[in-house]
Amino acid sequence: MRHWKLLPAALLLILAFAPYAHAEDAEARAKRGGELTELHGYPVLRLRGTDMRARGFAHGYYLADKVIACLDDALRSLPWFSAKRYEEQLRPWATKNFHWDADADDELAGLYDGMAARQGAEHLRSEVLGRALKPDDLHAINTIADWFGPACSGFTVWGKLSAEGEVLHGRNLDFPIGGRAVSDQIVLAVEALPARDGRPARRAWIGVGWPGLVSLYSGMNADGLVICLHDANNVLRGGAEDGFVARGVLLRRMLEEVDPAAGDPASAAAKLAAERPTACGNLFHLSWPRAAAEKTGTTPSAVLEFDARDRDGQGGGVAIRRMDASGRLVVTNHYCVRNTPESCERFGAISRAIDALSLGAQTIRVAEARRILIGGKLAAAAHTLVFEPDARRVHVSISRGNLLSPFAVGTAFRTDELLGRE
């Protein structure tokens, strides 16, 4: 009988400590999927779980507050946008008109679960929307760049133009988003996954992105393949009514599936791009290591040019613009293969800067690459990256206040360092 009398007290103790046990379980689960750390003054999200849902959980758990803050800042700052337009147009469009593969669905579901475990689902409140976020909001966040195309500019050089003959890929990401969202960008380091239940293996990669995104716009895989997204703003949105692939997910899948030393990387990436329509025009700027180029008999850079209009049965497909014998390739926001090239001052400024260095017999290193990128900048610059595919290294700068990223000194990261392998 004495044992029965003690039972209510024991139950009260269990109930009192239950929230703490739950929090510990969630933290342990997040640690299995990754970690949030800091390197050289930058936040770095490492994801290494054994499946996409575990990785998404870690992402959401560590960055729940920043996901909400970035969405609110986007709703306040993006031009011709509002909470009403988000609710009535973007969110339904993202959930109805887009196709999400199994890995993306799992990662987004895990991301929401991680956010809810950290803050409680009822506390995932957006001030601008006036409600708590729901799982579908994460799908919508991942299609913002399909609604508002980044501007962006970049170039690749190698051979006689670069200091050691190695490949150098410079990139500005320009996007008209508020200062809070710009400053909340993170460095990402995602480990490889083996093939699972009919799903393809995923290569490891690094990049710079935003909390809440399983999409990626600037990255390099562990084999040195670089891909950066540029908007093609001379093409209207269109194409199929549904089945769109979020182009940031498409870019990420290219990094995860293409081995630059196994064949022509541009053709392999173009094959992936042709599988599903996108909602707007695209320029995917690719570069790969010198050794891979020499092995495959390619020049180490190309641009994929495609849009929804020519991928829904109307012809055209994915066009490839390749680096020529000059050893340079410049990218801004106009097609150079699919249509007659438009006049673009940023394209001209980058090209002239490379010409000036070439005529002066000055080779291009990271410092010169950053000066070249200044000519391609816009006031909406969010980040500037200089990739060294041969060395598996990236130099990162993010805009801070009035200091735009092309003017900031870059911080160097090695791929293995970011992945925590060193």
N, C-alpha and C positions, 0 to 999 in steps of 0.2 A: 504493500500500500504506500509505503514511503516513496517508492520509485514513481508511482503514479502522481503523487503530489509534486514531485520535482519536474514532471514533464512540461507543464505550462511555462515554467521559468526557462527550461532548455529551449523550448520553441521560441520564446521571446528573444533569447540570445542569438539563435540562428537567424531569425528575421532581422534583427538589428545589424548583423554583420553581412547579410546577403548582398546589399549594394556594393560593399567593398570586395566581396568575392567575385561578383560580376565584373567589376572594373578591372580586377587583376586578370580575370580570364580574357577580357577584351584586349588588355595590354599585351598579354602573352601571345594572343592570336595575331596582333599587329606585328609583334617582333618576329613571328614566323614568316610573315610576308615581306618584311623589309625594315628599314629604319630611316629616320630623319636625322641627318648629321650636318656638320658645317665644315667646309674646306676652304681655306684662303678667304674667309669672310663671306662665302656664299652658302645659302642653304642647299643641301644636296639630298634628294629623295632617292634612296636605293631600294629597288624592288627585286626580291629574289625568292619569293615563295614557290612552292611546287605546282601551283596552278594559278590561273588568272584571277579567280575569285579571291584567293588569299592575298594576291598582290594589290587588288583593288581595295580590299579591306584595310590594308596597311596605309595606302594612299589616303583613304577617307578618314581614318582614325587620326593620323598625324596632321592632316591639313583641313579638317572640317571647317574651322572658322574662316580660313582664307578662301575656301571655295565659295562660301556665301558672300564674303566681302568682294571678291573679284566679280561675281555675277552682279551684285548691286552697283559696283563701279561701272561695269559695262552698260547696264541699263540707264545709268545717269549720263554717260559720256558719249556713247556711240551716236553718230549723226543720224537723224531721221529715224530714231528709235524711241521706244517708250515701253512702260510696263504693259500698256494695252496692246501694243503691236506684238510684244513678246507672247502674251497670253493668247491672243486671237490668231496670230499668224505663225511665228517661229516655232512655238512649242508643238502645236498640232502638226506642222510640216515635218518636224524632226521625228515625231513618233509614227506618223502615217506614211510618209513618202520615202523614208530611208530604210535601207537594209542594214542590219547589224549582224555580223557573223557571230558564231558561238563564243569565241574568245572575247569579243567586245561586249556582248551581253553579260557574260560572267564577270568581266572586270568592272563594268558599270554597276552591276548588282552588288558586288563586293564593296565598291566604293561607297555606295549609299549605306550599306550595312555598317561600314566603318564609321561614317559620319554619325549615324544614329547611335552607335555604341558609345561614341565619345561624348555626344551632347544630348542624346535623347531625341527621338524623331520629332517630338513636339517642339523642340527648341532649335530646329534648323530653320529659323525664321529669316526670310528676306524682308528687310525694311521697305524696299521699293515695291515688291510684289504684295506686301501686306499679308503674307501667309508663310507657312512652313514649306520648305522644299519637299518635293516628291521624287520618286525614282525617275519619272519621265523628264524632270528638269535637267538631269545629268545628260540625257540624250540631246536635249536642246542646246545645252552649253557646248556640246561637242560638234554642233553644226553652225556655230556663230560665224566661223571663217568661210562657210559655204554661203552664208547670207551677206556678210561683209568681207569681200576679198582683201587680203593684205596687199599692200602696194609692193614694197620690197625691191631690192636690187642686189646684184652680185656678179662675181666673175671667177674664172679659174685660169691659172697660168701654169706652165711647166716647161721643162727643157731649157732652152737658152734664156728664157725670160725669168726663171726663178734662180735663186742663189746657188742651190746645189743640184739643179735640174729636177728637183722633186716637185710634187703637185702641191699647189696652194689654192684654197677655195675660200673666197671672202663673201660675206653675206650680211646685208642689212635686212631686218624684219621691221617693216613700217606698218603700224596699225593704229587707227584713231581711237584709242581707248584711254581712260583716265589714269592719272598718276598713281593711284593706289594699286590698280591692277598691274601697271607696269612694274612697280617696285616689288610686287609680290611674286614675280617670276621666280622659278626655281630651276636648278640644274638637276637633270634626271639621269639615273644610271640603272638600267634594267638588265638583269642577267638572262642568260639563255634558258630556254625550256626545250626538253625533248619532244618528239612527236607523241601525241596522246589521243587514243581512241579515235583515230582517223583525222585528227587535227595535225597540221604541219608543225615541224619543229620551228622554234623561234630563236633567231640569233640575238646575242646581246647587243645593246646599243646605248649611246649617250646622247643627250640633247639638252635644249633649254625650252621650257614650256610653262604652262599655267596650272595652278591647283585645280583639280576637277576634270582635267582633260586626259582622256586616253588617246586623243588625237595628238599628232606631233607635226610641227611645221619646219623644224630645223634640227637635223640630227646626223649622226655617223654610227655605223655599226662596228662591231669589234674587228671586222676584217677590213676596215678603212673605206667602206662605201659611204659617201656623203650624199644626202638628198635634202634639198630645201625647196619649199613651196613658194611660188610667185603667182600672183593673180594675172590673168590675161583679160584686161579690162576693155578690149575691143569686141567682146563676145557677150551677148545677152544671155541671161540664165534661161534655160529651157531644157528640152529633151523629154525623157520618159516621165510619165506622171508619178511613178514611184520606183522603188528599187535603187535609189541613189546610194552610192557609197560616200560616207563623209571623207573628204579628200585628205584630211589629216590622218584618218585611220588607214587609208590607202597608202599614204607615204610611209607610215610606220610598218605596214605589212611588207612593203618593198625592202625596207632595212632589215626586217626580220627573216626574209626568205631568200634574198639574192646574195650569192657569194660572188664578189667581183672577180675572183680568180678562176671561176668555173666556166666562163664563157663571156660573151658580150653583155655587160651589166645593163646597158641601155635597152637592148632587145628583151632581156628577161624582165625588166621593170615595165616595159611597154606592154608585154603580154599580160601582166597583172592589171595594168590600167585598163586594158580592153575588156576585162571580164564584166564590169558593171558601169553604168553611166554615172557621171558626176552632174551636179546641178549648175555648174558654171565653167567658164574657161580656165585653163590651167597651164602653167609652165612649171614643170618639175626639173630643177637644176641638179644634175648628178655629177659627181667626181669620184675617182677611185685611184688607188695607189699606182705609182709608176711601175712597180714590179708586176702588178696585175695587168696593166695595160700592155707591157712588153710580152707577157705570157699569152695574152689573148689576141694580140695583134691589133689593138684599138688605140685611139687617142683617149686620154683619161678623163674626158668630160663630155657631156651631152645634155640637151634639154628635150624633155618630152613635151610636145604641144598637143593639147586635146581639149575638147569641150563636149557638152552633152548633145549638142545639135548633130554632131557628126558621129556619135556613138550609139544612136538609136535607130539604125537602119537607113540613114540618109547618106552613108558613105563617109570616106575620110579617115576614120580610125584614129590611131595615135601616130603622129608624125615625130620623127627624131631629127633634131638639129645637132650636128656633131661639131666638135672642135676641128678646125682645119689645121693646115701645116704651120700657121703662124704661132701655134702654141698658146692661144688665148681663146676664151669664150666669155662673152658678156651677156648678162640677163637683166632686163628690167621688167616691163609689163606689156610688151607688144610681141606679137608673133613675127618670127623671121622666116618661117618655112611655110606655114599654112596660108598666110596672106602676104601681100607686099608689105615689107616692114614700114611701120609708122615712124614719123619723126619723134624722137624722145631725147630731151636734153640730158636726162640722167644717163641714158645709154651713151650719148656722145661724150659726156664729161668723164665717165669711167674709161671709155676707149681712148680718149685723148691723154688721160693721165698715164695709161699703160704705154702709149706711143712715146710720150715724153721720156719716160724712164728707159725705154728701149733705144731711142735715138741717142740718149746720153750714155749708152752702154752701162746703165745701172741695173743690176738685177733686183728682183723683187723678193723681199723678205717680209716677215710679219709686220714690221713697222711701216714699210711702204704699202703693204696691202691695206692697212688701216687708213692711210692718207688717200689712197685711191677710192676707198668706200665713202669718204667724206663727200666726194662729188656725186654720189648716188643717193645721198640722204634726203629724207623728208622731215618735216617738223614732227611727224608722228613716229619717229624712230623708237622702237621698243628694245631691240637688242642687236648687237653687232657681234658676229662670230668670224674667226679666221681658223679654218681647219687645215691641219697638216696630215693628210691621210697616210702618208708613208710612215710618219712617226707616231700615228694614232694619238694625236694631240689636238686640242681645241683651245683657242684663246677667246675668253668670254668677257663682254662688257654689256651692262644693262643701263639704260637711261636712268638718271637720278636727278629729279628736279629739273633745273635748266641745263644740265650737262647731258647732251644727247650722246648716245652710245658710240657713234663713230669717232667722237672726240675723246672718249675716255680710254685710259690705258687698260688693255686687256689682261685678264688673269689666265695663266696657262694651266690646263688640266690634262693629265694623261688618262687614257681610257682605263687602264688597269687601276690607277689611283682612284678614279671615280667609282669603279665597280667594287672597290674594297679588296682587290686581289693582291695589293702590295702591302 
